[in-house]
Amino acid sequence: MFYHLLYPLNKYISFFRVFQYISFRAAGAFVTALFIAFIFGPKIIKYLKKHNYTESISEYIPEHNSKAGTPSMGGVIIIIGLFLSVLLWNDLLNSYIQILILAILWLGGLGFIDDYLKNVKNAKRGLIAKYKIYGQIVLGIFVAVVVYCSSSDKAVATSISIPFFKNLHPSLSYFFFPFVIFVIVATSNAVNLTDGLDGLSSGCIAFSALGLGIMAYLKGNFKTASYLNLEFLPNVGELTIFTTAIIGTIMGFLWFNTKPAAIFMGDTGSLSLGGILAILSVLLKEEIFFAIVGGVFVIEALSSLIQRYYFKYTRIKTGQGQRVFLRAPLHHHFELKGWPEEKIVVRFWIIAALLLVIGLSTIKLR
């Protein structure tokens, strides 16, 4: 909105030229999202506590009983901060931003329904899992179709970048459609699984968003993209502003989400942010890069899958199921090993930071 309203005024006042620069608007988006979270956070927490819209603790995690009564649906804070910041600082005519705004509303609404059913209507399981998956699949189909149809070169539209290799951009052809759906569904649920300790998923999301934001800035600038041997994607630089809005709203939410958490993210936040990060990687053609910088989410999801299917396999083979981990996802395994929650969270953040550096190092290797 600022870009559309204020930048044209540069004809009369030269100061307003700053609104053409991605770096300036990215900084503005970060600060705006941060302060919106600070402003709305206490009000939302107070409202949720007043109406007793609190998280029910799973019977399988008895050590979390002390967290009973903590408000959930904290993703509302995140969605408000992100949405308003994007409206204020992004070019709203940019097709990439339009796709992401729709994703915010779609996935945020899907997660909110799930949280509403669990915390307001006391439906223990919330929205039935298959309906959540269907919602994610519909969004995945939409994103894939828009990306495919908006490009005149279908081979380029369906290509992906392979880190560590120069000029390797294989086209997935028609496999592009199931691939995009898989990336969105898998990431949404992986981030949701990671949201099990105070501040854990928030910090990891921030590191992943930072990596994608840097990639968007590089690929959106013709000179830097050429120098680094990256694909130049016109207008993709606007995604840098979007990612700083994500980081800003996450930092604001983390203010209230650190141990002891005053509020939990809930599916409103985890499902929506997971899907949004996935869509960003698709738009940037950097799905594999994202799998590296978001490696914590990959590990958490794999630990749950390994636990589940190994248990089923051993039960069929021996009649008694066995487990690889003490409990899944992986952060609960370390809880049962006696690690304090703060230690697990900080160490996972350190791993996320390391993976970010590894992912960024692949840029120069191309």
N, C-alpha and C positions, 0 to 999 in steps of 0.2 A: 504493500500500500504506500509506504514512504517512497519507494522507487517510482511509482506511477504519479504520485502527487507532488513530490519535491524535486526530483531530478529535472523535469522540464523547466523548473524555475531557474536553472543555471544560465539561461539566456539573459537573465536580469541580474542575478547575484551569483558570482562564480563559486561561492562556497558550496552550493548545492551539487556541484560536479562530483563531490565525494560519494554521492549515492550511486554512481555508476561502478564504483570499485567493489569487487567481491570481498576483499579483505575488510573494508570498513563495515559493510553490511553484515559480514559474518561475526565481527566483534559485537555489533549492535544486537544481533539475534541471540548471541550467547548471554549477554548481560540482561536483555529483556526477559528471556525465558527463565533465567535464574531468579530475577526479582519477582516475576509473576508467581513462581513456585513459593517464594518466601511470603508473598502477600496472601495467596489463597490457601497455602498449606495449613496454617493454624486454624483458619475458619472451617476448612473441610474436616480436619481432625476433630474439632470441637463438635461439629454437626453429627459426625458418625458416632462419636462417643455418646452424645446425648440421646440418640435414637437406638443405641446398642447394636449398631451394625458392625459386629466384631467377628474376628476370625475364629472358627472352630478348629481346635488342634486335633490332628489325626491321632487315633489310638495307637498307631504304629510308631509314633515318635513321642513317647511319654516324657522324655527329657525336655520337651518344649512346652510342658504344661504351664510353666511360669509365664508364657506368652499369651495365655488365654485371656480374652477380653481386649486384645489389641485391635484397633480398627483395621479393616482391610479396605479394598477399593481405592487404595492410594494412587492407583493409575490415573484416577480422575485429575489429580494434581499435575501429573506428567502430561496428560493429553491437553489440558487447558494451557499450560505453559508452552508446549510445543506448537499447538495450533495457533494461538494468538501471536507468538513470535514469528512464525512463518508468514502469517497474513500481513504482518507489519513490515517485514524486511525482505521477503522474496519477491521476485518478478512473478506475479500471479498468472501471466500469460505464457510462461514457460511450461511446455507439455510435461516435462519431468516432474515439476512441482505439482501440477494438476493431478497426476497419477498418485503422488504421495499424499496429497491432501485427501483424496478419496480413500486411500489405504488407512489413514489416520481414523477417519470416520467409520469405515467398515470394520476394521479390526478392533478399534476402541469400543464400538457398539457391541461387537460380538463378545469381547471380554467383559464389558459392563453387564450384559445380560447374565453371563455366568456368575459374576460376583453378586449381582442383585438377587438371583435365585438362591445362592448360598447364604448370603448375609442378611437379606431382608425377608425372603420367603422361607428361610430355614430348610431349603432343599439341600440335603447333605452333599449330593454330587453336583449340584449346580446344573448348568446346561449339559445335556447328554453329549458325551465325547464325540459321537459320530456327527452330530450337528455342527460342532465346532470345526471338525475336519472338513465337512461339506462347505462351510463358510470360507475356510482358507483355500479350498480347491477352486471355488468360484472366483475368488480374487486372483489366484494364480492364473487361471484361464484368461481373465480379463487383461492382466499385465502382459502375458505372453502374446495375446492377440494384438494388443495396442502396439507393442514393440515391433512385432512382425509386420503389421500392416502400415506402420508409419515410415518404414524404410523402403526406398526404391531398390536397394540391393539386398535381397533376401539372404544371401550368403553372409553378408556382414551382420545383418540383423540377428542371425542365429548363431553367430560365432562366440567363442569364449576365449579368454586369455589364459595362457599357461605360464605361471611364474617360473623363473630360472632359465627360460628359453627365449631366444630372440626371434621375433617375427613368427611366432607359433600361435595362430589364431584359428583353430579348426572350427568348421561349421558343423553344428549338430543337426542341421536340416530339420526334419519334422520331429526329431527327438527333443528339439528345443522346448516344445510345449510341455511334455511330462517332466522335463528337467526343471523348468521354472516352477511348476507346481510343487515338485519335490523340495526344492530349495526353500520355498516360502513355508510350506507345511512343516518341514523338518526344523527350520530355524525357529519358527513360532513356538513349537513345542519344546525345543531344546532350551530356549531362554526361560520358558515356563518351568521346566524341571530345575533349572539353576536357581530359581527364586525360592530358595529354601532356608537361607540364613540371612540375618540382618545385614543389608548392604552388599551382599555377594553379587547378585545379578546387576545391581546398579553400577558398581565399579567396572565390571566386565563389559557392560554395554557401552560405557563411556570410552573405554580403550578401543573397542571395535569401531565405534562411530568416528573416533579420531582418525583411525587408519583409513576408513572409507572417505572421510572428508579430505585428507591429504591427497588421496588418489583422485578425487573429483577435481581438486584444484589443479593438479598436474595435467590431467587429461583434458581439462577445459581450456588450457592455455596452449596455443599452437607452438610457441617457441619451446616451452619446457617439455611438451609432449614429444616434439621432434628430437630435442637434445637427448631425452631419456629413452628414445625409441619406443614410446607408448602410442597407442591409438589416440588421435585427436578426435574428440567428440564435441562438436559445436554445442554451446549452451549448457553443457553438463556442469560448468563451473557453479551454477546456481545451487547445485547439490551440496557444495561446501557450506553455504549459508544454512541449509537445512540441517546438516550434521552438527554445526555448532549450536543450533537451537536444541537439538537432542541432548548434547553434552550439557548445555546450560540448564535445561529442565531436570536432567538427571542429577546434576550437582545440587540443585535446589531441593529435589526430593530426598537426596541422600542426607541432607541436613537433619531430616526427621526420621530417616530410615536406619541410621547407624545404631548399633546396640547400646542401650536397649531401645528397640524401634518404637516410635510413637505411632507408626502406621506401616502397614504392609502394602506392597505394590499391587498384589492381586492379579487376576487375569487381565483386567483392564489395561494394566501397564505391560505385563510380560508378553502376552500374546501380541499386542499391537506393536511394541518396540521390536520384538523378534521378527515379525513379518516385515516391518519397515526396513530394518537392516538388510533383510534378504532382498527386498525389492531394490534397495540402493545398489547392492552388489550386482543384480541383474542389469540395471540401467547402465552401470559402469562396465559391464562385461568382465567383472572381477569376482566371480563366484568362488574360484579356487583361492584367490588371495584372501577373500573373506573367511574361508574355512580355516586359513592359517591364523589370521589376527583374531578370529572368534573361536580359536581352538578350545577354549575352556568349555564353551557350549557343546562342541563336538564330543569332548571327553565325557561330559556329564550325560549326554544322551546315549553314548555308546555304553557307558557303565550300566545304565538302566536296561538297555537292550540285552547286553551280555548276561546280566543277572537273571532277567526274565526267561530267556530262552535256554540258558544253561540249567536253570531250575527245572524247566519243563522236560528237557532232554534227559537229565539224570533221573527224574521221577519215572519216566517211561522205561528207562534202562534198568534201574535198580529198585523201583517201587518207592523210593524216598528221594525227594528233591534235595539237591545240594546247592550251595551258594558260592559264588566267586568272591563277593564282597560281604562284609558284615551287614551292610544295608546299602541300597542304591536310592538315588544317585550318589555319586562318589563322595560328595561333601558329608553325607550322613555316615559313610564308612569311617571317615576320620573322626567324626564325633564319637562313635562307639569305641574308637581306639584311645579315647581320652583327650583328644586335642581340644583346647578351649575354642569356642566359636570365633572369637576375635582373631585367633591365630590362623584358623582355616581361611577366613575371609581375606585377611591381608596376604597370606601366601598365595591364594588363588589370584588376587590382584597382581601380585608380583609376576606370576606365570603369565597372566594376560598382558602385562607390560612387555615381558620378554617376547611373547608371540607377536606383539605389535612390531617390535624392532626387527624380528626375523622376517615378518611379512614385508616391511618397508625396505629391508635390505635386498629383497628380490627385484625391486624396481631397477636398481643399477645393473643387476646381472642380466637384464634383458637387452 
